Amino acid sequence: MRKSEDYYTFNEYMKNNNLTPSEEDYIEMIYRLTMENDKVQVKDISTKLNIKPPSVTKMIKKLDNKKLLNYKKYDNIELTSLGIKVGANLLNRHNTIRKFLEIIGIKESIHEETETIEHTINVETLIKIEELISFFYENPDVLSRLKNYQEKIKTKG
């Protein structure tokens, strides 16, 4: 039996807790808010995610039961150490996908595309995308050639 203080890889955690895309969004947003300010409250999450406070409270209670955060009514919301790790991984996943989409030239719907992809991508694909991004950053000449090619295609169409 696992203890809540034990550490596991992100994959192992996700496999055993089955976070929904909505739960992932909450953890990622709470993590983002925590990076900006020590004190995160229901109203902050409600504002950022455009969700009514009672719905936020309901989700916060679920996440508290999953040991991802600590919540007491009318108090600040704090991620547990596990919640911090999950939040950091979720934010990294989001940022990786967004960088990839920027590299391939997505502009108009980049936020929506990022949100859609991040909840369905598997770990192997994410790792390969991270490798590709690193390759482009380490080889700016190749990235420049890709951008030039994209411009050439755009002007032909």
Secondary structure, 3 states (H helix, E strand, C coil): CCCCCCCCCHHHHHHHHCCCHHHHHHHHHHHHHHHHCCCECHHHHHHHHCCCHHHHHHHHHHHHHCCCEECCCCCCEEECHHHHHHHHHHHHHHHHHHHHHHHCCCCCCHHHHHHHHHCCCCHHHHHHHHHHHHHHHHCHHHHHHHHHHHHHHHHHC
